[in-house]
Amino acid sequence: MAASEQAIEELSGKIFLAALGATEICNVYLGHKLGLYRALANNGPQTSAGLAALVGADERNVREWLQAQAVSGLVTASGPDLATAEFTLVEGGREVLVDETSPAYVAPLSQAAVTVGRMMSRLVEAFPAGAGVAYAEYGPDAIGAQAALNRPAFVNELVATWLPALPRVAERLADRSSPAAVADFGCGSGWSSIELAKAYPHISVTGFDADPTSIDAATKAAAEAGVADRVTFRLRDLAQPVDGRYDVAFLFECLHDFGYPDRVLTTVRAATPDGVVVVMDEAADDVLVAPTDDPVQRFFANISPLWCLPQGRDEADMDPVGTVMRPDRLRELATGAGFGEVEVAPIEHPFFRFYTLA
């Protein structure tokens, strides 16, 4: 049966809007990477020439970028003449595009989007072969984006909101008579480990990750934060056992990425024989809802074949979950690794679901 004109028009319009969003996010990338947003936030209204001088860029290119930003509503213009108008970052622009610890900071999403664009030819090769694309191939923008997007939540919510909702964990961390040994599995660039050490000066934290660039960044960040005496980062493949025993362990938004999630949880279980484990992963719907108007669920589903799944399949026998980590799958993996207690924690969050394992 032939499709209706309305159905064709609606689908065509949907694809066009997706393409529009792609062009807008690429311009956000330029503003983010070249410091254009920061210059506007810190120096107030600027002409195209003034902004170009502040960041050391070509005026004509900056003028064209400002036009795009004004049309898309990310800056305001004092008049219609692009050469003489002064441009101002819109209200909320500092929090969303500049302030790296703001809860609303999402500028690094542009890094992720541009990275995916760069990787499309590799993904086209990988799909027919049933292969993956290694995390390291995604490059510095990918590593930076992943760390930067989670950092505000660690700074603003980890200690203030999440841990108080986990009394068993909070009490163990607060116990000064027997300082806890804490493991941060899949620590990335270390922001979660650093916030834990800042909040509980008596504990020791060991962060583990398989990416050397992330471990280097974490080590540097811990030194800058003044917690390097209590936070150690180790380069480890978590599919293999780790040294040490830990009272509390965390896996922050990483379990779904691992090529061997079952082996990783077995490693975690062996390292916390008498401890408690907190897993933070995506707040995916319990079952498939298709289609859905929920933008969060759409993001999870769409980023998975472009980012999480291929990064976890760079060896033939790897079997990652992908971004859409549903609760039943988490329970299955945890039970298989030897955990007897798997509970969904009472923490409400638009992007993350929390579990306690013991």
Disulfide bonds with the S-S distance in Angstrom:
none
